[in-house]
Amino acid sequence: MHENEITGIIVDASLHIHQRLGPGLLESVYEEILAYELAKRGLHVNRQVGIPVEYEQVHMDLGFRADIIVENKVIIEIKSVEALAPVHYKQVLTYLRLAQKKVGLLINFNVDLLKNGIKRVVNNL
């Protein structure tokens, strides 16, 4: 399955969740429910995936944790904040680069219209 098809399913599932639950819940709630919805739709989902970081002679087995990785291709970073900051976008881009993935979605569920809270992030490898 191609990244574009995967992100389409993720966006659809996210919109469904937001319509049913609305904004204002904890990120962990949205993460668990989104993982459930994606698995229900037949996608392979991993939550809180540890990603190593290497810098010269320093190797960290757990440099960061990706909220959700779908089909081992798309990283999802979930937020429930008043407004996304530029650092959130940079965070996802760094995660993509370190995990050697091409596409990520930054999803802020704490908005009135979810389409305004979804940002696609692309790593040009």
C-alpha positions as CSV (number, residue, x, y, z in Angstrom):
1,M,0.0,0.0,0.0
2,H,1.3,3.4,-1.0
3,E,1.8,6.2,1.6
4,N,-0.9,8.4,-0.1
5,E,-3.5,5.7,0.3
6,I,-2.4,5.1,3.9
7,T,-2.6,8.8,4.8
8,G,-6.1,9.0,3.2
9,I,-7.3,6.2,5.5
10,I,-5.7,7.9,8.5
11,V,-7.3,11.3,7.7
12,D,-10.7,9.6,7.2
13,A,-10.4,7.7,10.5
14,S,-9.3,10.9,12.3
15,L,-12.2,12.9,10.9
16,H,-14.6,10.1,12.1
17,I,-13.1,10.2,15.6
18,H,-13.2,14.0,15.8
19,Q,-16.9,14.1,14.7
20,R,-17.8,11.5,17.4
21,L,-15.6,12.8,20.3
22,G,-14.8,16.4,19.5
23,P,-11.8,18.4,20.8
24,G,-10.4,18.6,24.3
25,L,-9.4,15.1,25.2
26,L,-5.9,14.0,26.1
27,E,-3.5,13.0,23.4
28,S,-3.3,9.5,24.8
29,V,-7.1,9.0,24.3
30,Y,-6.9,10.1,20.6
31,E,-3.9,7.9,20.1
32,E,-5.5,4.7,21.4
33,I,-8.8,5.3,19.6
34,L,-7.0,6.2,16.3
35,A,-4.9,3.0,16.6
36,Y,-8.1,1.0,17.2
37,E,-9.8,2.6,14.2
38,L,-6.9,2.0,11.8
39,A,-6.5,-1.6,12.9
40,K,-10.3,-2.0,12.4
41,R,-9.7,-0.8,8.8
42,G,-7.1,-3.5,8.2
43,L,-3.9,-1.5,8.7
44,H,-0.9,-2.7,10.7
45,V,-0.4,-0.2,13.5
46,N,2.4,0.1,16.1
47,R,2.1,2.5,19.0
48,Q,4.9,4.2,21.0
49,V,7.6,2.9,18.7
50,G,11.1,3.5,20.0
51,I,13.4,4.9,17.3
52,P,17.2,4.9,17.8
53,V,19.4,7.9,17.3
54,E,23.0,7.8,16.3
55,Y,25.4,10.7,16.4
56,E,29.1,10.0,15.6
57,Q,30.1,7.5,18.4
58,V,26.9,7.9,20.4
59,H,24.1,5.3,19.9
60,M,20.8,5.7,21.8
61,D,18.6,2.7,21.4
62,L,15.6,4.9,22.4
63,G,16.1,8.4,21.0
64,F,12.4,9.1,20.7
65,R,9.0,7.4,20.5
66,A,6.7,7.8,17.6
67,D,3.1,8.0,18.7
68,I,1.9,5.7,15.8
69,I,3.6,4.1,12.8
70,V,1.2,2.7,10.2
71,E,2.2,-0.1,7.8
72,N,5.8,0.7,8.8
73,K,5.6,3.7,6.4
74,V,3.7,6.6,7.9
75,I,4.5,8.3,11.3
76,I,1.6,10.0,13.1
77,E,2.3,12.6,15.8
78,I,-0.8,13.3,17.8
79,K,-1.3,16.6,19.6
80,S,-4.2,18.1,21.6
81,V,-3.0,21.7,21.9
82,E,-4.4,25.2,21.5
83,A,-2.3,25.7,18.4
84,L,0.4,23.9,16.5
85,A,3.8,25.6,16.8
86,P,6.6,25.4,14.1
87,V,8.5,23.2,16.4
88,H,5.8,20.5,16.1
89,Y,6.3,20.4,12.4
90,K,10.1,20.2,12.8
91,Q,9.7,17.4,15.3
92,V,7.8,15.3,12.8
93,L,10.3,16.0,10.1
94,T,13.2,15.0,12.4
95,Y,11.3,11.8,13.3
96,L,10.9,11.0,9.6
97,R,14.5,11.6,8.9
98,L,15.8,9.5,11.8
99,A,13.4,6.7,11.1
100,Q,14.1,6.9,7.4
101,K,10.4,7.3,6.5
102,K,9.0,9.5,3.8
103,V,5.6,10.7,5.1
104,G,4.2,11.8,8.4
105,L,1.0,13.3,9.7
106,L,0.8,15.9,12.5
107,I,-2.7,15.8,13.8
108,N,-4.0,18.3,16.4
109,F,-7.4,17.1,17.6
110,N,-8.0,20.2,19.7
111,V,-9.5,22.3,16.9
112,D,-13.1,23.0,15.9
113,L,-12.6,21.7,12.3
114,L,-10.1,18.8,12.2
115,K,-9.1,19.6,8.6
116,N,-7.4,22.7,10.1
117,G,-5.5,20.5,12.5
118,I,-3.9,18.0,10.0
119,K,-0.5,18.8,8.5
120,R,1.2,16.4,6.1
121,V,5.0,16.3,6.5
122,V,7.3,15.0,3.8
123,N,10.9,13.9,4.2
124,N,12.7,14.1,0.9
125,L,15.3,11.6,2.1
